[in-house]
Each structure stands twice: as C-alpha cells, then as structure tokens.
Amino acid sequence: MGTSYRWHPGTDRLTGRWALTTALQPDELMSSWLVRLAHRQGCDVLSLTGNLWPGWRCWTQDLDRGMSDEHIRPLSVTTGLSAQACRAATLGSIIERVADISSRTRTRWPWTTTLGSRNTRRRGGLQFCPGCLVDDAVPHYRLHWRLVWHTACDRHGCALLDRCPGCQAPLEPHRVDIRTGSFTSCARCGLDLRAAPTEAVDPATLAFQAAADRAVQDGLAKAFGHPIPAPDWFALSAFLTTFLRRSSYESGGPLRRVLDVLEIDSPSLGRADRGVDLESLRVDNRHALFTALGSLLELDPDALASALCTAAITRQALCPKGQALPGILDSMASALPERTVPERKRTTRVTQPSGPRSRRAVETMMATLERRIARGKR
C-alpha cells in the first residue's frame, strides 16, 4: 500500500550559519528534525535549543503545534530552514482546516494526540511504524503520526505503536542520550524501536483513516451518503465516537441496542479509559473506535434512523446535555421520543447520610486513581 497523502515536501540541502545541518524529510515533524539536527551537531537536544532560544524551555511544551515568528526567525537564520517550511512541519497547518484552534493556545487541540508534558517528560502522544523506520534512508517521525485518526500504517498494513514494546515507556526521542543511544532508540531502556513487533490492521480502519485524510485535503467528506464540509465531518465523527464510547460502558442499554440492530460490534474499552479525552487515548483503543466509526459513517441515513427508532432510544440518550448535536442528525433526532420524567411530589428535605455511590461512579474514580498511580511509576 502507498501513502495516501503527502503533508509537506520537506527540503533539499540547507545552508545556514551552522556548518553542519540536515534536510527536513518529507512529512517530518518539527520536533523530529530538531532532535536529528542536534545529533548531527554532536550535542544533546537541550544544548542545541538553548543556543537557538536562550531562556525558552521549548521542550516543556508541544513544539509540534507551532512556534511564534519570534522563535521561527532565529531558527531560519541559523539553519537555513525557511519560515514556510517551519510552519508546514507543524500540526497547526492541518488542524486549522478541520477545527477552530485560534483560542486554544495552551489547552488540548482537537484531533491532535496529547503529549501530556511534565517538564521534559511525556506521557504519550507520539506514534510510530517500525517498518517505516526500517525503510527510511534517514529515520524520522512523521507529521501524521500525531493525528488522532491515524492508528495504522497504510504502507505496511499494520497498527501503529505508541509505546516501547520492551518497557512500555512513551516515545521521547528528545530525551535519548546521544552517547548511549540512537535516534530510533527508546529513551528509557535503549531498545531499538525498529525491531518492535507489529499487528495486522482492520481494513475498515484504513478506510476511515483515508477518508479523514481526503477530508483535510479536499475540504469535503461524505457521511451517510451526503457530502459535507470537512469541519462538519470531523465534528460528526467526534460526536459518533462519544456515542460509541458510551455504548461500550453499558450492556443491553439503548445505545448498545442501536449497534446490535445495525450489526456493528461495540468497541471494547478498558476501565482505565473512562473519562479520558479521545486525544489522550492509547492507539489500540482509537483503532477499535475508528473501525466501528467507519461503518457508522457509511450507513444509509434511513438505516440509521430506523435503528434508532427500533432501539427505542430517546433524544436525550442520543445527545446528552452538554453535547452539540451535528446538523446532519437533526431530522433523525426530531423523530425520536422525549424522555419522560415523572413529576416529583414536594417533600421536606431531610438530611441523611449519603448512600453508596453507583457502580459506574466507583469505576470512574478507580480508573482515575489507576492512571495517577501509573504516572507516578514512570
């Protein structure tokens, strides 16, 4: 299989103030290029970026989301990399086509994997394909490996990885010690990531991934047989992803019944993933979600409307309070019944000891605790 879309062309040989430099590879992430540039100079990454930007602790934030003109200017002068190439190697040039990120300077970006930075350490966010790193004449990390909808490699037909298979540490190429490891080594245990085993991927996942790439490229995408603008398509995908996640947390409820009628398998997500943003989910969980999501988006609208009615789902169950209903689902939602709430008799409130929490509340609290414990062990 070939790569479905090229995000940027890279650069030829660069000429800047530094005698030793390295070209930006096609589709390469800005952070990946900076790490390789430091290794080319024979120094650690913090020394290189400290020389470029004195006083700016750039690795405590997500460099791949973009840089200001104030930071691009010295980088361009020193390395010869143009400002246009700098911006093309960051995620903002892609995400701004599908979502409004103008007011999200420090908060989570939609459809962008979350690094979870704490000082220079990461909790995740970077994915890779071992086969691509093996095939590369110059190994590098790709821009699309930070896009949430990318969970598979269309070239090698395998699932992407987001952890070292040896020690389960997140990928942190900027923390690799140049004296003891290489660019493709795990920063914690030193394992060569190119040797990581891979698993075959569901074709439905590749189809959804390709559809999302085309939506970014063309500005249009198709859902339920109708063409809609790319931002609306991604908003619909986010809504349906939440629908699928809610269905996985219940057994026999109305959401699960909808999927049963449509003969779509509900994704199985672990307890520890409850309450986690889509952008922070592990790649295997996103893979399961997008496999089912691709099947939903290809449905005939009449088939989906019929399944919603057959499952006796209410408008409130389809779109809970606090969620925005995508416009393409308005007509389907209007045909659903309202949830009836019985009238409550007025009674005098008596203060009593609180009873036991619900099973779902306890499981959510336990999931949060498990994530905190896991972070503390790293």
C-alpha positions as CSV (number, residue, x, y, z in Angstrom):
1,M,0.0,0.0,0.0
2,G,1.2,3.5,-0.7
3,T,1.0,6.6,1.4
4,S,-2.4,8.2,0.9
5,Y,-1.4,11.8,1.3
6,R,1.7,13.9,1.5
7,W,1.6,16.6,4.2
8,H,4.7,18.6,3.2
9,P,7.5,18.0,0.7
10,G,10.5,18.6,3.1
11,T,13.6,20.5,1.9
12,D,16.8,20.0,0.0
13,R,20.2,20.6,1.5
14,L,20.1,23.6,3.8
15,T,22.6,26.5,4.0
16,G,22.7,28.5,7.2
17,R,25.2,29.8,9.7
18,W,25.9,26.3,11.1
19,A,28.4,24.3,9.0
20,L,26.6,21.0,9.9
21,T,22.9,20.8,9.2
22,T,20.4,18.3,7.9
23,A,17.5,18.5,5.5
24,L,13.9,18.3,6.7
25,Q,12.5,15.0,5.4
26,P,9.1,14.8,3.6
27,D,6.2,14.7,6.2
28,E,8.7,15.1,9.1
29,L,7.7,16.6,12.4
30,M,9.4,19.7,13.6
31,S,10.5,18.1,16.9
32,S,11.9,15.1,15.0
33,W,14.0,17.4,12.8
34,L,15.3,19.3,15.8
35,V,16.5,16.1,17.5
36,R,18.2,14.9,14.4
37,L,19.8,18.3,13.9
38,A,21.2,18.1,17.5
39,H,22.6,14.7,16.9
40,R,24.2,15.9,13.6
41,Q,26.0,18.7,15.7
42,G,27.1,16.0,18.2
43,C,25.3,17.6,21.1
44,D,22.3,16.9,23.2
45,V,18.9,18.5,22.2
46,L,18.7,20.8,25.2
47,S,22.1,22.4,24.4
48,L,21.0,23.0,20.7
49,T,17.6,24.5,21.5
50,G,19.2,26.5,24.4
51,N,21.6,28.0,21.9
52,L,18.8,28.8,19.4
53,W,16.3,30.2,22.0
54,P,18.1,31.3,25.2
55,G,15.6,31.4,28.1
56,W,12.9,29.4,26.3
57,R,12.2,26.0,27.7
58,C,10.7,24.7,24.5
59,W,10.6,21.0,25.4
60,T,8.2,21.7,28.3
61,Q,5.5,22.3,25.7
62,D,4.3,20.8,22.4
63,L,6.7,22.1,19.8
64,D,4.8,20.4,17.0
65,R,1.8,22.6,17.5
66,G,3.7,25.5,16.1
67,M,6.1,28.3,17.0
68,S,5.8,32.1,17.0
69,D,7.5,34.3,14.5
70,E,9.8,35.4,17.3
71,H,11.1,31.8,17.6
72,I,11.0,30.9,13.9
73,R,13.2,33.8,12.9
74,P,16.4,32.7,14.7
75,L,15.8,29.1,13.6
76,S,15.6,30.1,10.0
77,V,18.7,32.4,10.1
78,T,20.8,29.8,11.9
79,T,19.8,26.6,10.0
80,G,18.6,27.9,6.6
81,L,15.1,26.3,7.1
82,S,12.5,28.8,5.7
83,A,9.6,30.1,7.8
84,Q,7.2,28.4,5.4
85,A,8.9,25.0,5.9
86,C,8.9,25.5,9.6
87,R,5.1,26.1,9.7
88,A,4.4,23.2,7.3
89,A,6.2,20.8,9.6
90,T,3.8,21.6,12.5
91,L,0.2,20.4,13.3
92,G,-1.4,23.8,13.1
93,S,-1.3,23.8,9.3
94,I,-3.5,20.7,9.4
95,I,-5.8,21.1,12.4
96,E,-6.9,24.6,11.4
97,R,-8.6,23.1,8.4
98,V,-10.9,21.0,10.4
99,A,-11.4,22.8,13.8
100,D,-11.2,26.2,15.4
101,I,-7.9,26.3,17.3
102,S,-7.5,30.1,17.4
103,S,-8.3,30.4,21.1
104,R,-6.6,27.1,22.1
105,T,-3.1,28.3,22.9
106,R,-2.4,26.1,25.9
107,T,-5.4,23.8,26.0
108,R,-5.9,20.4,24.3
109,W,-6.2,20.6,20.5
110,P,-9.0,18.5,18.8
111,W,-7.8,15.6,16.7
112,T,-4.2,16.1,17.9
113,T,-2.6,13.4,20.2
114,T,-1.8,14.8,23.6
115,L,1.8,14.6,24.8
116,G,1.0,15.2,28.5
117,S,4.1,17.2,29.1
118,R,5.6,17.5,32.6
119,N,8.9,19.4,32.3
120,T,10.7,17.5,29.5
121,R,8.9,14.2,30.1
122,R,5.9,12.9,28.2
123,R,3.0,10.6,29.0
124,G,2.4,9.6,25.4
125,G,1.2,11.2,22.2
126,L,3.8,10.1,19.6
127,Q,3.2,7.1,17.4
128,F,5.4,5.2,15.0
129,C,5.5,2.4,12.5
130,P,8.6,0.1,12.9
131,G,8.5,-0.8,9.2
132,C,8.7,2.9,8.1
133,L,11.7,3.5,10.4
134,V,13.4,0.5,8.9
135,D,12.7,1.5,5.3
136,D,13.8,5.2,5.9
137,A,17.2,6.1,4.4
138,V,17.1,8.8,7.2
139,P,14.8,7.6,10.0
140,H,12.3,10.3,11.2
141,Y,9.0,10.7,12.8
142,R,6.0,11.7,10.6
143,L,3.6,14.6,11.0
144,H,0.6,12.3,10.6
145,W,1.8,10.2,13.5
146,R,0.5,12.9,15.7
147,L,-3.0,13.0,14.2
148,V,-5.7,11.2,16.3
149,W,-7.3,9.5,13.3
150,H,-4.1,7.8,12.3
151,T,-3.9,4.5,14.0
152,A,-2.4,2.4,11.2
153,C,0.3,2.5,8.6
154,D,-1.2,2.3,5.1
155,R,2.2,1.4,3.6
156,H,2.8,-1.7,5.7
157,G,-0.8,-2.5,6.6
158,C,0.0,-2.7,10.4
159,A,-1.2,-0.9,13.5
160,L,0.9,2.0,14.8
161,L,2.6,1.8,18.2
162,D,2.8,4.4,20.9
163,R,4.9,2.7,23.5
164,C,8.2,0.9,23.6
165,P,7.4,-2.8,23.4
166,G,10.2,-3.6,25.9
167,C,9.4,-1.2,28.8
168,Q,6.1,0.3,27.8
169,A,7.6,3.8,28.1
170,P,6.1,6.6,25.8
171,L,8.3,7.7,22.9
172,E,10.6,10.6,23.9
173,P,13.2,11.0,21.1
174,H,14.3,14.3,22.6
175,R,15.5,12.5,25.7
176,V,17.7,9.9,24.0
177,D,21.3,10.2,25.2
178,I,23.4,10.6,22.1
179,R,26.3,8.9,23.9
180,T,24.5,5.7,24.5
181,G,21.6,5.5,22.1
182,S,20.5,6.4,18.6
183,F,17.6,8.4,17.2
184,T,15.4,5.3,16.9
185,S,16.1,4.1,20.5
186,C,13.8,4.1,23.5
187,A,14.9,6.9,25.8
188,R,14.3,4.7,28.9
189,C,15.6,1.2,28.1
190,G,17.6,1.8,24.9
191,L,15.6,-0.8,22.8
192,D,15.8,-0.2,19.0
193,L,12.2,0.6,18.1
194,R,12.7,-0.6,14.6
195,A,12.7,-4.2,15.9
196,A,9.2,-3.8,17.5
197,P,6.7,-6.4,16.5
198,T,3.6,-5.3,14.7
199,E,0.0,-6.5,14.2
200,A,-2.2,-6.6,11.2
201,V,-4.8,-3.8,10.9
202,D,-8.5,-4.0,10.1
203,P,-9.2,-2.7,6.6
204,A,-12.1,-0.7,7.9
205,T,-9.7,1.4,10.0
206,L,-7.5,2.1,7.0
207,A,-10.7,3.2,5.1
208,F,-11.7,5.6,7.8
209,Q,-8.1,7.0,8.0
210,A,-8.0,7.6,4.3
211,A,-11.4,9.3,4.3
212,A,-10.2,11.7,7.1
213,D,-7.1,12.5,5.1
214,R,-9.1,13.2,2.0
215,A,-11.4,15.5,4.1
216,V,-8.4,17.5,5.1
217,Q,-7.1,17.6,1.6
218,D,-10.3,18.4,-0.3
219,G,-12.3,20.3,2.4
220,L,-15.2,18.0,1.8
221,A,-16.2,14.5,3.0
222,K,-19.1,12.1,2.7
223,A,-21.3,10.9,5.7
224,F,-24.5,8.9,5.4
225,G,-24.2,9.3,1.6
226,H,-24.1,13.1,1.7
227,P,-21.1,15.4,1.1
228,I,-20.5,17.8,4.0
229,P,-17.7,20.3,4.8
230,A,-14.6,18.9,6.5
231,P,-15.1,20.7,9.8
232,D,-18.7,19.3,10.0
233,W,-17.5,15.8,9.1
234,F,-14.9,15.9,11.9
235,A,-17.5,17.3,14.4
236,L,-19.9,14.4,13.4
237,S,-17.0,11.9,13.8
238,A,-16.3,13.2,17.3
239,F,-20.0,13.0,18.2
240,L,-20.3,9.4,17.0
241,T,-17.0,8.5,18.7
242,T,-18.5,9.6,22.0
243,F,-21.7,7.6,21.2
244,L,-19.5,4.5,20.6
245,R,-17.6,5.0,23.8
246,R,-20.9,5.4,25.8
247,S,-22.2,2.2,24.2
248,S,-19.1,0.3,25.4
249,Y,-19.7,1.2,29.0
250,E,-23.2,-0.3,29.1
251,S,-24.6,-3.7,28.4
252,G,-28.1,-4.1,27.0
253,G,-28.8,-0.3,27.1
254,P,-30.4,1.7,24.2
255,L,-27.0,2.7,22.7
256,R,-25.9,-0.9,22.6
257,R,-29.2,-1.9,21.1
258,V,-28.7,0.5,18.2
259,L,-25.4,-1.1,17.3
260,D,-26.9,-4.6,17.6
261,V,-29.7,-3.6,15.1
262,L,-27.0,-2.3,12.7
263,E,-24.8,-5.4,13.3
264,I,-21.9,-3.2,14.3
265,D,-19.6,-4.5,17.1
266,S,-19.4,-2.1,20.0
267,P,-15.7,-1.3,20.8
268,S,-14.4,-2.9,24.0
269,L,-12.6,-0.3,26.1
270,G,-10.9,-0.8,29.4
271,R,-12.0,0.7,32.7
272,A,-8.9,2.9,32.9
273,D,-10.0,4.7,29.7
274,R,-13.2,6.2,31.2
275,G,-13.1,10.0,31.4
276,V,-10.0,10.2,29.1
277,D,-10.2,12.5,26.2
278,L,-10.2,11.0,22.7
279,E,-6.9,12.8,22.1
280,S,-5.3,11.1,25.1
281,L,-6.5,7.5,24.4
282,R,-4.0,4.8,23.6
283,V,-3.7,3.9,19.9
284,D,-5.2,0.4,20.3
285,N,-8.4,1.9,21.8
286,R,-8.7,4.5,19.0
287,H,-8.1,1.8,16.5
288,A,-11.2,-0.1,17.9
289,L,-13.3,3.0,17.9
290,F,-12.5,4.1,14.4
291,T,-13.2,0.6,13.0
292,A,-16.8,0.9,14.2
293,L,-16.9,4.6,13.3
294,G,-16.1,3.9,9.7
295,S,-19.0,1.5,9.5
296,L,-21.4,4.1,11.0
297,L,-20.4,6.8,8.6
298,E,-21.0,4.6,5.6
299,L,-24.6,3.8,6.6
300,D,-27.7,4.8,4.6
301,P,-29.4,7.5,6.6
302,D,-32.7,5.6,6.5
303,A,-31.0,2.6,8.0
304,L,-29.6,4.6,10.9
305,A,-32.9,6.4,11.5
306,S,-34.7,3.0,11.6
307,A,-32.2,1.5,14.0
308,L,-32.6,4.5,16.4
309,C,-36.4,4.0,16.4
310,T,-36.2,0.2,16.7
311,A,-33.8,0.5,19.7
312,A,-36.4,2.9,21.4
313,I,-33.7,5.5,22.1
314,T,-34.7,8.9,23.3
315,R,-33.4,12.3,22.1
316,Q,-31.7,12.8,25.4
317,A,-30.0,9.3,25.1
318,L,-28.7,10.2,21.6
319,C,-27.5,13.6,22.6
320,P,-27.0,14.1,26.4
321,K,-27.0,17.6,27.9
322,G,-23.8,19.5,27.2
323,Q,-23.2,17.9,23.8
324,A,-23.9,19.6,20.5
325,L,-26.0,17.6,18.0
326,P,-24.5,17.7,14.5
327,G,-26.9,19.3,12.0
328,I,-26.9,16.2,9.8
329,L,-28.6,14.3,12.6
330,D,-31.3,16.9,13.3
331,S,-34.0,15.2,11.3
332,M,-33.3,11.8,12.9
333,A,-33.3,13.3,16.4
334,S,-36.6,15.1,15.8
335,A,-38.3,11.7,15.1
336,L,-37.2,10.3,18.5
337,P,-39.4,10.5,21.6
338,E,-38.6,12.8,24.5
339,R,-37.6,11.2,27.8
340,T,-40.5,11.4,30.2
341,V,-39.6,12.4,33.7
342,P,-42.3,11.6,36.3
343,E,-43.5,14.5,38.4
344,R,-41.9,14.7,41.8
345,K,-44.0,15.3,44.9
346,R,-42.9,18.2,47.0
347,T,-41.4,16.8,50.2
348,T,-39.5,18.2,53.1
349,R,-35.8,17.6,52.6
350,V,-34.3,15.6,55.4
351,T,-30.6,15.4,55.8
352,Q,-29.5,11.8,55.8
353,P,-26.1,10.1,55.4
354,S,-25.2,9.7,51.8
355,G,-25.7,6.2,50.4
356,P,-23.3,4.1,48.4
357,R,-22.1,5.5,45.1
358,S,-23.2,3.9,41.8
359,R,-21.1,1.2,40.2
360,R,-20.2,3.5,37.3
361,A,-19.1,6.3,39.6
362,V,-16.8,3.9,41.6
363,E,-15.3,2.5,38.4
364,T,-14.6,6.0,37.0
365,M,-12.9,7.0,40.3
366,M,-10.9,3.8,40.2
367,A,-9.8,4.5,36.6
368,T,-8.6,8.0,37.6
369,L,-6.7,6.5,40.6
370,E,-5.1,3.8,38.4
371,R,-3.9,6.5,35.9
372,R,-2.3,8.5,38.7
373,I,-0.5,5.5,40.0
374,A,0.8,4.6,36.6
375,R,2.1,8.1,36.0
376,G,3.9,8.0,39.4
377,K,5.8,4.9,38.4
378,R,7.3,6.5,35.3
